């Protein structure tokens, strides 16, 4: 019943060349979970591989809208758009994919450099979180925001970012909690 587990099984089937089984499994997942981003992307990849560019554009477009932070889905979507003659949209998507790649490279550089040099610096964790948010990866951003607070529970920029994050996510209780903590921290000398 878990779409993530079922998706992994379908992806493994596709890697083993068992395309018909993979397609059937992916279609079954999409019937139960029509907005599952990884499943949409994999099903779109298979559609493109099979030459069904119209289905690839539909599925990959839905995957990108569901998960802006998937570099692979964005790239495949751009290619599918180009194949159906939508060159302007393909160019925009490829530019978005390049911007996402730049963000992901920045995260990698921060992890390999400043984070390795000073793993308990909450500012580095916070910066990675901001880039992840920009890259459309809210779950990853939240993970880094939490690790920033583990490094320093009183890191003001992290509480400010969490306030905005939780308001945007529709969680006013957690937003208010972080806003209150930020207000207390701002009063400190």
N, C-alpha and C positions, 0 to 999 in steps of 0.2 A: 504493500500500500504506500510505501515511501517512494515518491517520484524520483528522488535523487539516486536511490539504490537501483530502481528499475532502469533509469537512464544509464547508469554505469554498466549494467548488464547489456543493454542495447548497444552501447558504444563498443563493448568488448566483442559482441557478436559481429559488428561491422568491421572491426579490426581483424577478425579471424576470417573475413571474407564471406560470412553468412549474412549477406545483405537482405535477403528476403525475410529472414527471422528478425533481423535488426529493425527493418522497416515496420514489420507487424508489431513488434514490441513498442517502438516509438509511437506508432499510431494509437495503440492501446493507452499509452501514458497520456497522450494528448486528448483522448476522449475523457479521461478522468481529470486531467490537469491541463486545460487548454492554454494556459499562459506560462507553462514551465519553460524558462529561457533556454536552458541547456538542451532540452529535448527538441524545442523548436529549431535551435541552431543545427543540431545533428540531423534532424529530419530534412532541414533545408539543404544541408551539405549533401545528403544522399540524393535529394531531388536534383540538385545541380549535377551531381556525378552521373545521374541517369538521363541527363539532357532535358529535364522538365524545368526550364528556366522560369516559367510563370509561377510554378509552385515554389521554386527556390526563392524568388523575390518575395512572395507572400510570407513564407515561413521565416526567412532570414530577417525580413523587415519587422515581423512580430517579435523575433528574438532580440533584435537590437533595441526595439522600444521597451521590451521587458527588462533588458540588462544593458544599459549604455556602456558598461565597462568591459564588455567582452570583445577583445581585440580580434580574435578569430572570426567571430560572427560578423563584425563590422567589415572586415576585409572580404569575406565571402559574399556579403550583401553587395558591396561595391562591385565585385566581379559579376554577380548575377544581374545587377542593374545595367552594367555595360553590355552584357550579352543580349539584353532585350531592347537595346537602343536608347536607354535613358542615361545618356552620357553626362549631362549636367548633374543629375542626382548621384551618379556613380562618382564623379569628381568630388562632390561635397562629402560623400561617405568616406572616400579614400582620405580626404583631408582630415576628417574626424578621426579616422583610424590612426593617421600619423600623429595627431595631437595626443591621442590616447597612448600611443607608443612612447611619445616623449614623456608623458606623465609617469608611465610605468618605468621608464629608464631612470627618471629622477628618483623614484622610490628606490630602485635598485642601487643607485649611487649613494643615497643616504644610508641605506642599510649596510652597504659595503664599506663606507667611509666613516662619517660622524657617529653612526650608531655603534659600530665596532669599537671606535675609539672611546666612546663615552656612553655605554649602554643604559645608564641611569639618568640621562639628560632628558627630562620631559619635553623640552623644546623640540628635540629631534623627533620624538614619537608624535608630537602634535603636528609638526611640519609634514610628516609622512601621512598623517590622517587627513590633513587639508588637501594634499595632492590626491589621495584616494577619493575624497569627496568630489573633487573636480573631475576625476576620471570616471565618475559614475559607479563607484564601488562602495556603497554605504556600509555594507557589512564589514568590509576590510577597514574602512575609516573608523567605525565604532570599535573594532578590536584595537586599533592603535590609540584611540582616545582613552580607552580603558587602561592600556598599558602605560600611557602618560601619567594617569592618576595613580597607578601602582608605583611609579617612580617618584611621584610627588603629589600626594592627595590635595595639596593646596595650589596647584598650578592654575592660575587665573585664566590664561587663554584657553585652556582645555575646558574649564567649566563654562566659559562663554560660548565656545563652539558647541558643547553638548546642549546648552540651552537652545541654540538655534536648531541643532540637529533634531532634538526631540519635539520641538514645536512643528518643524517640517514633517516629522514622522507621525504627527497626530497624537503625541503623548504629552499632554499638558502637565501631568503630574510630575514626570521626570524633568521636564523643562523647567517647571517652577522650582524644583529641588536644586537644580544646578544654578538657576538664576539667583536663588537665595544664598547659596554658597559663594557665588561670584560677588554678590553685593557685600557680604561679610569680608571677603578678601580685599575688595577695593577700599574698605575702610581702614585697613591696616596701614601703619606708617611705612 
